[in-house]
């Protein structure tokens, strides 16, 4: 078997930059996006940051918990 003499050399792997999404960690969405979720007969407030409010039987109280989280001092 003859060696390949006409092959072109490829650049070293370190010469090729990584795609941007591999260099920078994903950023969370700015601000807090709250909503409510139903769990059986209970309703709770949830946020895009991972926060969850207490389970409530009142949807209105769950919405108030969500609004308080989004505008309160814990929203930072």
Biopython code that builds the backbone (N, CA, C, O; Angstrom):
import numpy as np
from Bio.PDB.StructureBuilder import StructureBuilder

atoms = [
    (1, "UNK", "N", (0.852, -1.167, 0.000)),
    (1, "UNK", "CA", (0.000, 0.000, 0.000)),
    (1, "UNK", "C", (0.902, 1.235, 0.000)),
    (1, "UNK", "O", (1.817, 1.337, 0.817)),
    (2, "UNK", "N", (0.649, 2.156, -0.901)),
    (2, "UNK", "CA", (1.468, 3.355, -1.031)),
    (2, "UNK", "C", (0.980, 4.432, -0.065)),
    (2, "UNK", "O", (-0.226, 4.551, 0.154)),
    (3, "UNK", "N", (1.890, 5.222, 0.518)),
    (3, "UNK", "CA", (1.469, 6.330, 1.387)),
    (3, "UNK", "C", (0.842, 7.447, 0.552)),
    (3, "UNK", "O", (1.155, 7.608, -0.628)),
    (4, "UNK", "N", (-0.035, 8.204, 1.177)),
    (4, "UNK", "CA", (-0.682, 9.335, 0.502)),
    (4, "UNK", "C", (0.319, 10.478, 0.435)),
    (4, "UNK", "O", (0.747, 10.995, 1.467)),
    (5, "UNK", "N", (0.683, 10.864, -0.747)),
    (5, "UNK", "CA", (1.656, 11.939, -0.908)),
    (5, "UNK", "C", (1.003, 13.234, -1.360)),
    (5, "UNK", "O", (1.628, 14.291, -1.277)),
    (6, "UNK", "N", (-0.222, 13.183, -1.829)),
    (6, "UNK", "CA", (-0.873, 14.378, -2.343)),
    (6, "UNK", "C", (-1.940, 14.910, -1.383)),
    (6, "UNK", "O", (-2.723, 15.779, -1.766)),
    (7, "UNK", "N", (-1.986, 14.423, -0.180)),
    (7, "UNK", "CA", (-2.991, 14.880, 0.789)),
    (7, "UNK", "C", (-2.628, 16.280, 1.288)),
    (7, "UNK", "O", (-1.454, 16.605, 1.463)),
    (8, "UNK", "N", (-3.657, 17.102, 1.512)),
    (8, "UNK", "CA", (-3.422, 18.427, 2.069)),
    (8, "UNK", "C", (-3.489, 18.351, 3.585)),
    (8, "UNK", "O", (-4.283, 17.593, 4.143)),
    (9, "UNK", "N", (-2.674, 19.119, 4.232)),
    (9, "UNK", "CA", (-2.640, 19.112, 5.685)),
    (9, "UNK", "C", (-3.814, 19.911, 6.245)),
    (9, "UNK", "O", (-4.165, 20.971, 5.725)),
    (10, "UNK", "N", (-4.397, 19.400, 7.283)),
    (10, "UNK", "CA", (-5.478, 20.102, 7.975)),
    (10, "UNK", "C", (-4.861, 20.950, 9.080)),
    (10, "UNK", "O", (-3.835, 20.570, 9.645)),
    (11, "UNK", "N", (-5.475, 22.105, 9.402)),
    (11, "UNK", "CA", (-4.931, 22.914, 10.493)),
    (11, "UNK", "C", (-5.095, 22.169, 11.821)),
    (11, "UNK", "O", (-6.013, 21.362, 11.972)),
    (12, "UNK", "N", (-4.215, 22.435, 12.773)),
    (12, "UNK", "CA", (-4.373, 21.778, 14.074)),
    (12, "UNK", "C", (-5.695, 22.173, 14.725)),
    (12, "UNK", "O", (-6.240, 23.242, 14.451)),
    (13, "UNK", "N", (-6.195, 21.308, 15.578)),
    (13, "UNK", "CA", (-7.490, 21.539, 16.200)),
    (13, "UNK", "C", (-7.482, 22.833, 17.006)),
    (13, "UNK", "O", (-8.511, 23.505, 17.084)),
    (14, "UNK", "N", (-6.377, 23.194, 17.596)),
    (14, "UNK", "CA", (-6.307, 24.413, 18.400)),
    (14, "UNK", "C", (-6.380, 25.673, 17.549)),
    (14, "UNK", "O", (-6.624, 26.756, 18.082)),
    (15, "UNK", "N", (-6.176, 25.561, 16.246)),
    (15, "UNK", "CA", (-6.234, 26.733, 15.373)),
    (15, "UNK", "C", (-7.669, 27.105, 15.005)),
    (15, "UNK", "O", (-7.919, 28.219, 14.545)),
    (16, "UNK", "N", (-8.604, 26.192, 15.199)),
    (16, "UNK", "CA", (-9.999, 26.443, 14.854)),
    (16, "UNK", "C", (-10.718, 26.920, 16.114)),
    (16, "UNK", "O", (-10.751, 26.192, 17.105)),
    (17, "UNK", "N", (-11.293, 28.123, 16.103)),
    (17, "UNK", "CA", (-11.983, 28.604, 17.312)),
    (17, "UNK", "C", (-13.244, 27.800, 17.585)),
    (17, "UNK", "O", (-13.906, 27.319, 16.666)),
    (18, "UNK", "N", (-13.559, 27.666, 18.859)),
    (18, "UNK", "CA", (-14.790, 26.984, 19.261)),
    (18, "UNK", "C", (-15.993, 27.861, 18.951)),
    (18, "UNK", "O", (-15.878, 29.086, 18.949)),
    (19, "UNK", "N", (-17.143, 27.253, 18.690)),
    (19, "UNK", "CA", (-18.355, 28.049, 18.509)),
    (19, "UNK", "C", (-18.643, 28.862, 19.765)),
    (19, "UNK", "O", (-18.328, 28.438, 20.877)),
    (20, "UNK", "N", (-19.233, 30.013, 19.578)),
    (20, "UNK", "CA", (-19.470, 30.946, 20.684)),
    (20, "UNK", "C", (-20.301, 30.329, 21.803)),
    (20, "UNK", "O", (-20.029, 30.580, 22.977)),
    (21, "UNK", "N", (-21.316, 29.521, 21.459)),
    (21, "UNK", "CA", (-22.180, 28.942, 22.487)),
    (21, "UNK", "C", (-21.436, 27.940, 23.365)),
    (21, "UNK", "O", (-21.909, 27.623, 24.456)),
    (22, "UNK", "N", (-20.282, 27.431, 22.921)),
    (22, "UNK", "CA", (-19.493, 26.529, 23.755)),
    (22, "UNK", "C", (-18.527, 27.303, 24.658)),
    (22, "UNK", "O", (-18.098, 26.784, 25.688)),
    (23, "UNK", "N", (-18.185, 28.530, 24.285)),
    (23, "UNK", "CA", (-17.264, 29.335, 25.074)),
    (23, "UNK", "C", (-17.953, 30.053, 26.222)),
    (23, "UNK", "O", (-17.384, 30.175, 27.307)),
    (24, "UNK", "N", (-19.174, 30.529, 25.995)),
    (24, "UNK", "CA", (-19.885, 31.317, 26.997)),
    (24, "UNK", "C", (-21.005, 30.484, 27.617)),
    (24, "UNK", "O", (-21.767, 29.846, 26.891)),
    (25, "UNK", "N", (-21.116, 30.477, 28.934)),
    (25, "UNK", "CA", (-22.222, 29.739, 29.554)),
    (25, "UNK", "C", (-23.551, 30.392, 29.209)),
    (25, "UNK", "O", (-23.607, 31.605, 29.010)),
    (26, "UNK", "N", (-24.619, 29.610, 29.134)),
    (26, "UNK", "CA", (-25.928, 30.203, 28.811)),
    (26, "UNK", "C", (-26.351, 31.181, 29.893)),
    (26, "UNK", "O", (-26.146, 30.933, 31.081)),
    (27, "UNK", "N", (-26.934, 32.278, 29.482)),
    (27, "UNK", "CA", (-27.389, 33.316, 30.403)),
    (27, "UNK", "C", (-28.873, 33.127, 30.695)),
    (27, "UNK", "O", (-29.650, 32.855, 29.780)),
    (28, "UNK", "N", (-29.278, 33.266, 31.958)),
    (28, "UNK", "CA", (-30.704, 33.168, 32.260)),
    (28, "UNK", "C", (-31.438, 34.366, 31.681)),
    (28, "UNK", "O", (-30.834, 35.417, 31.467)),
    (29, "UNK", "N", (-32.711, 34.223, 31.430)),
    (29, "UNK", "CA", (-33.463, 35.358, 30.901)),
    (29, "UNK", "C", (-33.464, 36.499, 31.918)),
    (29, "UNK", "O", (-33.543, 36.249, 33.121)),
    (30, "UNK", "N", (-33.379, 37.753, 31.452)),
    (30, "UNK", "CA", (-33.361, 38.872, 32.384)),
    (30, "UNK", "C", (-34.695, 39.000, 33.114)),
    (30, "UNK", "O", (-35.757, 38.770, 32.535)),
    (31, "UNK", "N", (-34.628, 39.364, 34.368)),
    (31, "UNK", "CA", (-35.854, 39.564, 35.149)),
    (31, "UNK", "C", (-36.479, 38.267, 35.592)),
    (31, "UNK", "O", (-35.962, 37.180, 35.336)),
    (32, "UNK", "N", (-37.582, 38.403, 36.251)),
    (32, "UNK", "CA", (-38.328, 37.257, 36.750)),
    (32, "UNK", "C", (-39.642, 37.159, 35.992)),
    (32, "UNK", "O", (-40.393, 38.129, 35.898)),
    (33, "UNK", "N", (-39.910, 35.979, 35.454)),
    (33, "UNK", "CA", (-41.154, 35.740, 34.730)),
    (33, "UNK", "C", (-41.973, 34.758, 35.564)),
    (33, "UNK", "O", (-41.648, 33.573, 35.640)),
    (34, "UNK", "N", (-43.020, 35.254, 36.178)),
    (34, "UNK", "CA", (-43.819, 34.433, 37.083)),
    (34, "UNK", "C", (-45.112, 33.987, 36.438)),
    (34, "UNK", "O", (-45.629, 34.623, 35.519)),
    (35, "UNK", "N", (-45.620, 32.877, 36.943)),
    (35, "UNK", "CA", (-46.919, 32.359, 36.524)),
    (35, "UNK", "C", (-47.447, 31.500, 37.662)),
    (35, "UNK", "O", (-46.829, 31.420, 38.723)),
    (36, "UNK", "N", (-48.570, 30.868, 37.445)),
    (36, "UNK", "CA", (-49.121, 29.969, 38.456)),
    (36, "UNK", "C", (-49.225, 28.572, 37.862)),
    (36, "UNK", "O", (-49.371, 28.406, 36.651)),
    (37, "UNK", "N", (-49.149, 27.578, 38.729)),
    (37, "UNK", "CA", (-49.272, 26.185, 38.313)),
    (37, "UNK", "C", (-50.260, 25.485, 39.231)),
    (37, "UNK", "O", (-50.320, 25.765, 40.429)),
    (38, "UNK", "N", (-51.018, 24.590, 38.669)),
    (38, "UNK", "CA", (-52.007, 23.830, 39.439)),
    (38, "UNK", "C", (-51.410, 22.488, 39.830)),
    (38, "UNK", "O", (-50.825, 21.791, 39.002)),
    (39, "UNK", "N", (-51.564, 22.134, 41.097)),
    (39, "UNK", "CA", (-51.145, 20.832, 41.613)),
    (39, "UNK", "C", (-52.332, 20.249, 42.387)),
    (39, "UNK", "O", (-52.494, 20.494, 43.582)),
    (40, "UNK", "N", (-53.139, 19.489, 41.690)),
    (40, "UNK", "CA", (-54.348, 18.957, 42.319)),
    (40, "UNK", "C", (-55.300, 20.090, 42.641)),
    (40, "UNK", "O", (-55.655, 20.878, 41.764)),
    (41, "UNK", "N", (-55.720, 20.176, 43.911)),
    (41, "UNK", "CA", (-56.640, 21.249, 44.300)),
    (41, "UNK", "C", (-55.891, 22.489, 44.775)),
    (41, "UNK", "O", (-56.505, 23.428, 45.282)),
    (42, "UNK", "N", (-54.565, 22.500, 44.614)),
    (42, "UNK", "CA", (-53.756, 23.639, 45.054)),
    (42, "UNK", "C", (-53.197, 24.394, 43.858)),
    (42, "UNK", "O", (-53.061, 23.843, 42.765)),
    (43, "UNK", "N", (-52.880, 25.649, 44.078)),
    (43, "UNK", "CA", (-52.270, 26.523, 43.067)),
    (43, "UNK", "C", (-51.028, 27.127, 43.701)),
    (43, "UNK", "O", (-51.060, 27.530, 44.864)),
    (44, "UNK", "N", (-49.941, 27.195, 42.954)),
    (44, "UNK", "CA", (-48.739, 27.820, 43.496)),
    (44, "UNK", "C", (-48.097, 28.714, 42.455)),
    (44, "UNK", "O", (-48.250, 28.511, 41.251)),
    (45, "UNK", "N", (-47.379, 29.702, 42.944)),
    (45, "UNK", "CA", (-46.670, 30.627, 42.069)),
    (45, "UNK", "C", (-45.326, 30.008, 41.712)),
    (45, "UNK", "O", (-44.672, 29.413, 42.569)),
    (46, "UNK", "N", (-44.910, 30.141, 40.462)),
    (46, "UNK", "CA", (-43.608, 29.664, 40.004)),
    (46, "UNK", "C", (-42.915, 30.783, 39.238)),
    (46, "UNK", "O", (-43.569, 31.650, 38.659)),
    (47, "UNK", "N", (-41.586, 30.755, 39.241)),
    (47, "UNK", "CA", (-40.801, 31.799, 38.576)),
    (47, "UNK", "C", (-39.742, 31.158, 37.697)),
    (47, "UNK", "O", (-39.331, 30.022, 37.935)),
    (48, "UNK", "N", (-39.298, 31.894, 36.674)),
    (48, "UNK", "CA", (-38.265, 31.397, 35.772)),
    (48, "UNK", "C", (-36.921, 31.221, 36.474)),
    (48, "UNK", "O", (-36.048, 30.524, 35.956)),
    (49, "UNK", "N", (-36.737, 31.842, 37.649)),
    (49, "UNK", "CA", (-35.477, 31.701, 38.391)),
    (49, "UNK", "C", (-35.440, 30.418, 39.214)),
    (49, "UNK", "O", (-34.406, 30.094, 39.799)),
    (50, "UNK", "N", (-36.552, 29.682, 39.269)),
    (50, "UNK", "CA", (-36.606, 28.443, 40.025)),
    (50, "UNK", "C", (-37.382, 28.551, 41.326)),
    (50, "UNK", "O", (-37.647, 27.535, 41.969)),
    (51, "UNK", "N", (-37.751, 29.760, 41.726)),
    (51, "UNK", "CA", (-38.503, 29.974, 42.955)),
    (51, "UNK", "C", (-39.919, 29.427, 42.803)),
    (51, "UNK", "O", (-40.520, 29.532, 41.734)),
    (52, "UNK", "N", (-40.442, 28.849, 43.869)),
    (52, "UNK", "CA", (-41.854, 28.468, 43.912)),
    (52, "UNK", "C", (-42.441, 28.966, 45.215)),
    (52, "UNK", "O", (-41.797, 28.912, 46.262)),
    (53, "UNK", "N", (-43.653, 29.445, 45.142)),
    (53, "UNK", "CA", (-44.344, 29.928, 46.321)),
    (53, "UNK", "C", (-45.045, 28.790, 47.035)),
    (53, "UNK", "O", (-45.034, 27.654, 46.561)),
    (54, "UNK", "N", (-45.650, 29.085, 48.163)),
    (54, "UNK", "CA", (-46.384, 28.052, 48.892)),
    (54, "UNK", "C", (-47.648, 27.641, 48.146)),
    (54, "UNK", "O", (-48.229, 28.423, 47.392)),
    (55, "UNK", "N", (-48.060, 26.395, 48.374)),
    (55, "UNK", "CA", (-49.293, 25.903, 47.758)),
    (55, "UNK", "C", (-50.482, 26.597, 48.411)),
    (55, "UNK", "O", (-50.580, 26.669, 49.636)),
    (56, "UNK", "N", (-51.377, 27.104, 47.582)),
    (56, "UNK", "CA", (-52.562, 27.828, 48.068)),
    (56, "UNK", "C", (-53.811, 27.206, 47.467)),
    (56, "UNK", "O", (-53.777, 26.650, 46.369)),
    (57, "UNK", "N", (-54.897, 27.305, 48.188)),
    (57, "UNK", "CA", (-56.178, 26.892, 47.607)),
    (57, "UNK", "C", (-56.775, 28.033, 46.782)),
    (57, "UNK", "O", (-57.654, 27.804, 45.951)),
    (58, "UNK", "N", (-56.305, 29.250, 47.009)),
    (58, "UNK", "CA", (-56.809, 30.426, 46.308)),
    (58, "UNK", "C", (-55.848, 30.805, 45.175)),
    (58, "UNK", "O", (-54.668, 31.062, 45.416)),
    (59, "UNK", "N", (-56.354, 30.837, 43.953)),
    (59, "UNK", "CA", (-55.528, 31.270, 42.817)),
    (59, "UNK", "C", (-55.116, 32.733, 42.979)),
    (59, "UNK", "O", (-54.009, 33.118, 42.603)),
    (60, "UNK", "N", (-56.006, 33.536, 43.537)),
    (60, "UNK", "CA", (-55.705, 34.951, 43.727)),
    (60, "UNK", "C", (-54.510, 35.129, 44.670)),
    (60, "UNK", "O", (-53.647, 35.970, 44.416)),
    (61, "UNK", "N", (-54.449, 34.353, 45.747)),
    (61, "UNK", "CA", (-53.304, 34.446, 46.654)),
    (61, "UNK", "C", (-52.014, 33.984, 45.972)),
    (61, "UNK", "O", (-50.950, 34.557, 46.209)),
    (62, "UNK", "N", (-52.101, 32.956, 45.133)),
    (62, "UNK", "CA", (-50.920, 32.497, 44.399)),
    (62, "UNK", "C", (-50.435, 33.580, 43.437)),
    (62, "UNK", "O", (-49.230, 33.785, 43.291)),
    (63, "UNK", "N", (-51.370, 34.276, 42.778)),
    (63, "UNK", "CA", (-50.978, 35.373, 41.880)),
    (63, "UNK", "C", (-50.325, 36.510, 42.674)),
    (63, "UNK", "O", (-49.369, 37.129, 42.206)),
    (64, "UNK", "N", (-50.848, 36.781, 43.879)),
    (64, "UNK", "CA", (-50.243, 37.820, 44.714)),
    (64, "UNK", "C", (-48.837, 37.407, 45.169)),
    (64, "UNK", "O", (-47.940, 38.247, 45.240)),
    (65, "UNK", "N", (-48.639, 36.112, 45.478)),
    (65, "UNK", "CA", (-47.300, 35.627, 45.820)),
    (65, "UNK", "C", (-46.336, 35.851, 44.643)),
    (65, "UNK", "O", (-45.201, 36.289, 44.835)),
    (66, "UNK", "N", (-46.804, 35.545, 43.426)),
    (66, "UNK", "CA", (-45.961, 35.725, 42.238)),
    (66, "UNK", "C", (-45.618, 37.196, 42.027)),
    (66, "UNK", "O", (-44.472, 37.533, 41.731)),
    (67, "UNK", "N", (-46.605, 38.067, 42.178)),
    (67, "UNK", "CA", (-46.353, 39.500, 41.985)),
    (67, "UNK", "C", (-45.394, 40.016, 43.052)),
    (67, "UNK", "O", (-44.522, 40.834, 42.759)),
    (68, "UNK", "N", (-45.548, 39.543, 44.285)),
    (68, "UNK", "CA", (-44.645, 39.969, 45.353)),
    (68, "UNK", "C", (-43.221, 39.502, 45.119)),
    (68, "UNK", "O", (-42.274, 40.223, 45.436)),
    (69, "UNK", "N", (-43.056, 38.312, 44.571)),
    (69, "UNK", "CA", (-41.707, 37.814, 44.272)),
    (69, "UNK", "C", (-41.066, 38.627, 43.147)),
    (69, "UNK", "O", (-39.890, 38.982, 43.227)),
    (70, "UNK", "N", (-41.834, 38.919, 42.108)),
    (70, "UNK", "CA", (-41.282, 39.613, 40.935)),
    (70, "UNK", "C", (-40.900, 41.057, 41.276)),
    (70, "UNK", "O", (-40.000, 41.609, 40.643)),
    (71, "UNK", "N", (-41.549, 41.676, 42.248)),
    (71, "UNK", "CA", (-41.259, 43.077, 42.544)),
    (71, "UNK", "C", (-40.571, 43.264, 43.891)),
    (71, "UNK", "O", (-40.097, 44.359, 44.193)),
    (72, "UNK", "N", (-40.510, 42.220, 44.698)),
    (72, "UNK", "CA", (-39.959, 42.340, 46.042)),
    (72, "UNK", "C", (-38.445, 42.281, 46.099)),
    (72, "UNK", "O", (-37.796, 42.136, 45.063)),
    (73, "UNK", "N", (-37.865, 42.391, 47.297)),
    (73, "UNK", "CA", (-36.409, 42.388, 47.451)),
    (73, "UNK", "C", (-35.782, 41.042, 47.093)),
    (73, "UNK", "O", (-34.586, 41.001, 46.805)),
    (74, "UNK", "N", (-36.533, 39.939, 47.099)),
    (74, "UNK", "CA", (-35.969, 38.648, 46.733)),
    (74, "UNK", "C", (-35.805, 38.490, 45.235)),
    (74, "UNK", "O", (-35.254, 37.490, 44.775)),
    (75, "UNK", "N", (-36.275, 39.461, 44.470)),
    (75, "UNK", "CA", (-36.242, 39.352, 43.007)),
    (75, "UNK", "C", (-34.879, 39.719, 42.438)),
    (75, "UNK", "O", (-34.762, 39.807, 41.216)),
    (76, "UNK", "N", (-33.871, 39.934, 43.216)),
    (76, "UNK", "CA", (-32.574, 40.353, 42.710)),
    (76, "UNK", "C", (-31.665, 39.305, 42.335)),
    (76, "UNK", "O", (-30.549, 39.583, 41.898)),
]
sb = StructureBuilder()
sb.init_structure("model")
sb.init_model(0)
sb.init_chain("A")
sb.init_seg("    ")
for serial, (resi, resn, name, xyz) in enumerate(atoms, 1):
    if name == "N":
        sb.init_residue(resn, " ", resi, " ")
    sb.init_atom(name, np.array(xyz, "f"), 0.0, 1.0, " ", f" {name:<3s}", serial, name[0])
structure = sb.get_structure()
